[in-house]
Amino acid sequence: MYIYKAHSNPVLDSTALQLRYTTTLTKTKMENEMIKTQALIIGAGPAGLATSACLNRLNIPNIVVEREECSASLWKRRSYDCLKLHLAKHYCQLPHMPFPPNTPTFVSKSGFITYLDEYATRFNVSPRYNRNVESAYLKDGRWIVEVGKGAEREVYSAEYLVVATGENSEGVIPEIPGLVESFQGEYLHSSEYKNGEKFAGKRVLVVGSGNSGMEIAYDVSKWDADVSLVVHSPVHVLTREIVRIGMWLLRFFPVKLVDRWCLLLAKLRFGDTSRYGLIRPTKGPFMNKIVTGRSPTIDVGCVDEIKAGKIEVVPSIKRIEGKKVVFVDGNTKRVDSIVFATGYKSSVSKWLQVNDGDLFDENGMPKGELPDHWKGKNGLYSVGFGRQGLAGITRDAQNVARDIASL
């Protein structure tokens, strides 16, 4: 009796075998070329440098990857020339390396860059530059990080992943009706601003009343520009000396009492700033920082320029028509250039793939409150996301290194 037996298609079988072979070969090649380390640090700003330094001192193998072609790119490439550290130097030093004794109390941009380069050299931190992280995910108990390196790709495997890209990864320009469609002048983010030379004699609108906004407005005004400053929310304006006194007093007295003393000093220095459009928040400067995360603005001379009428304070922008800016109070002003000192945002949510989202929220910021914001699950950490400046970076880096060492 003849029994019919279905025969396989040799063409299909050959294709399937080839596909299986190619997939296996690619997977094996990727695994063979995978760069393994105990800790992978993403970001070579102060946070990444500090974390690597702390791990190096504990002899814990680590690799730092950085998307730019240099370390501390925010300071070296995306900051204005007149920038200085807003806090006294002992609040801004990184772990295990104080500033030299002859360093000025408030360190300049160039001075801080020199400090960071010397820090990396002293602690043997050697970031891998031009590495743009495309994805990071957990697989079989290890972090797999896929990185673009120009036209090439690299894959890293690490037991611990430290996100040190910080809160200031990408500049933010708000969506304003008419800005993109009709504005006939130049607009830029504060990260692109260097100095006021090219704005000399022009009508310039600076948006934002934080440190960057008020410093840029002051800098532009020195170039005989017609400067206006958008202040859309209450702001505490203090001097560097008042902040320094306040931070020292916080070691001994409660926040509310220190706030009261600092506001008294600010009133003696500036008078009633509300007369000029600078309205203070209801909470004191240090309590406001704790509650909202917003630091007081350190005045470098902008308030005196406002009081002298050289810088005009204006409310929020409603829309833009050509070179005409319409404000929410109905007034208008013609401007040639707009500088947006409107802050930054985190980019973590674009590449970090974590199913339960235990450490970061959808905005790429830690979900946990201080002081537990730096540690997640499965060996995931963050450094520099606590809204505590360079002092917070130091604490985070030391916490992460100690925790990894204990494991």
Protein Blocks (a to p, Z undefined) as FASTA:
>chain_A
ZZddddddfklmmmmmmmmmmmmmmmmmmmmmpccdfbdcedjbfklmmmmmmmmmnopa
cddddfbfbehklmmmmccfklccfbdfklmccehiacdfklcfbacfklmmmmmmmmmm
mnopacdehiacfbdcdeehiacddddehjbccddddfbdcdfebjmlbccddddehklm
mocbdcddfklpmblmlmgoiacddedjbfklmmmmmmmmmnopacddddfbdcddddfk
lmmmmmmmmmmmcfklmmmmmmmmmmmmnopmklnopacdfbdfklmmmmnopacdddeh
lmmmmmnopaccddddfbdehjaccdfkopacddfbdcddebjadfklmmmccfklmmbc
fkopafbdcfklmbceehiacehilonajmlmmmmmmmmmmmmmmZZ
